[in-house]
Amino acid sequence: MAVTTSAPGTTGLGAPGGSSRGTSPGRGSSPGAAGPASGPERDTRVRRTLYAVGGILAALVFVVPLLLALVRSGQPGDVVVAAPDGRFLDLSWVNFRLILDQPEIWRGIVNSVVVSVSTAVLTAVLATLAGYGFAKFGFRGRGLLFGLVLVTLMVPFQAILTPLYLQMNAMRLTDSLFGLVLFYTTVNLPFCVFVMRNAFESVPGEIEDSAHVDGAGTVRMIVSVLRPLVLPGAATAALYAFLASWTEFLGALTFLTDSSLYTLPVSLVNLQQGAYGQVNFGLLAAGSVVAMIPCVVLYVALQRYYVAGLASGSVKG
């Protein structure tokens, strides 16, 4: 009976104390468990905030000049060169009407479209073939030859403009849009070959092996099998060549002397009004906006291909 009476007492005394001591550490440990979880969440919020602030600042760096160009394009020439005053936001479409009323601007737009589109297509085709050869064909001196292609990226064409002009003049390619297309293709080809070579190297070799087993040749391999896989790289090469040739000025000014063959950048420089050498900067700003529209539209339309093409070959699995 003593054992019987002492057992409930011991159990009654021990159970509440034990349960209170057992539950109180559990309750006390819950804040400790929530503490480490809140730390990573707080770090994530801080990191996202920093990313958002950095993205906004980077966007402002690119957006503010574009907005300023749009504002300047609607101002008269004397307001553009003057200090900001009450007329800063007094905008109109006069400059754009004057731009579109000049036939040389329309000729420049047509010439730029012909040259830029031809350069983009020719560069993309040649870069695709060369990139496939460097990535998939094993031949002696492949590394050395590809290294020479990359070395040309370090030499600006302005440094060799005189021998280029002499060579093109000897080949009767000056004052010719076809000669300008060849010049732009030659200048843009090294970077585009580099992009396409990385794009082809990122394609697993098993895909080509399966296509070879099915009897696909080299041309069929590129056109039907590998084309969907390297399309971002090809779009990157074409877009890069188009933008570079659309905005290029010095080469067009050097190799073209016939005003009917001037591209848009050269035609815009000839926009003058008043005395000799007095440039209407309002017209130039409006012309720059007109020249900027195709670049923005194409980049927005092909942005996902452009980013994927630049990143192709950086990670291999």
Residue, then its C-alpha position, 0 to 999 in steps of 0.5 A: m500500500a505504501v508503494t501504491t500510495s507513493a506511486p501516484g504521489t510521485t507520478g502526480l508530482g513528477a508528471p506536472g513538473g515533467s510536463s511543464r519542464g518538457t513543454s516549456p523548452g519546446r515553447g522556448s525553442s520555437p522562437g529559436a527555430a523561427g529565428p534562423a528562418s527569418g534570417p535568410e528571408r530577411d537576406t532575400r528581401v535585402r538582396r531583392t531590394l538591391y537587385a531592384v534598385g540596381g536594375i532601376l538605376a541601370a535602366l535610367v542610364f539607358v532610358v534617360p538619353l532616349l527620353l532626352a533625344l525624344v524631347r530634343s527632336g520636338q524642339p526648334g534648333d535654337v532651343v536645342v542649343a540654348a540653356p533650358d528655359g520655359r520653352f523646353l517642353d514646348l514641343s511640336w512635330v515640325n522637325f519630323r515633317l521637315i525630315l520626311d519632306q526631304p527626298e535625300i532622307w528617304r533615299g538614305i533610309v532605303n539605302s540603309v535598309v538594303v545595306s543593313v538587311s543584306t549585311a545581316v543575311l550574308t553575315a549570318v550565313l557565312a558565320t553559320l558555315a564557319g562556326y559549324g566548321f570550327a566546332k565540328f570539323g577536326f583539321r590541322g591548324r583549327g585552333l590557330l586559325f580560330g585564334l587569328v579570327l579572334v585577333t581581328l576583333m582587337v583591330p578596329f577597322q579605323a586603323i586600317l581604313t586607308p589600305l581598305y579604301l585602296q584595296m576596294n578602289a582597286m577592286r572597283l567596289t567604291d561608290s557601290l552598295f554591294g562593296l559597302v555590304l562586303f565591307y560591313t560583312t568583313v568587319n562584323l564576321p569575326f564576332c559572329v563566327f565566335v558566337m556561332r562556333n559557341a552555339f554549335e559546340s553547345v549542341p550534343g554530339e549524339i544528335e549529329d550521330s543519330a542524324h548521320v545514322d539516318g543518312a543526313g549529310t552536312v547541308r541537311m544536318i545544318v538546315s534540318v537538324l541543327r537549325p532549331l538548336v542554333l537559331p538563337g545564335a544565328a539571330t544574334a549574329a544577324l541582329y548584331a550585323f544589322l545594328a552595326s551596319w545601320t548605325e555605321f557612319l565613317g565607312a559609308l562616308t569614306f567609301l561612298t561619294d555619290s550622294s544618291l548612295y548615301t546611307l541614313p547616317v551620312s544623309l543626316v549629317n548633311l542636314q544644314q540650314g542657314a550659313y555654311g556649317q550651321v547645323n540644325f540640331g533639332l532636325l538632327a535629333a529628329g533624324s536620330v529618332v527616326a534612325m533609332i526606331p528600327c533598332v529598338v523594334l528589332y531588339v525588342a522583337l529578338q531580345r530573347y534570341y539575342v540573350a540566348g545566343l550570347a549565352s550559348g556555349s557558356v554552359k555545357g551539360 
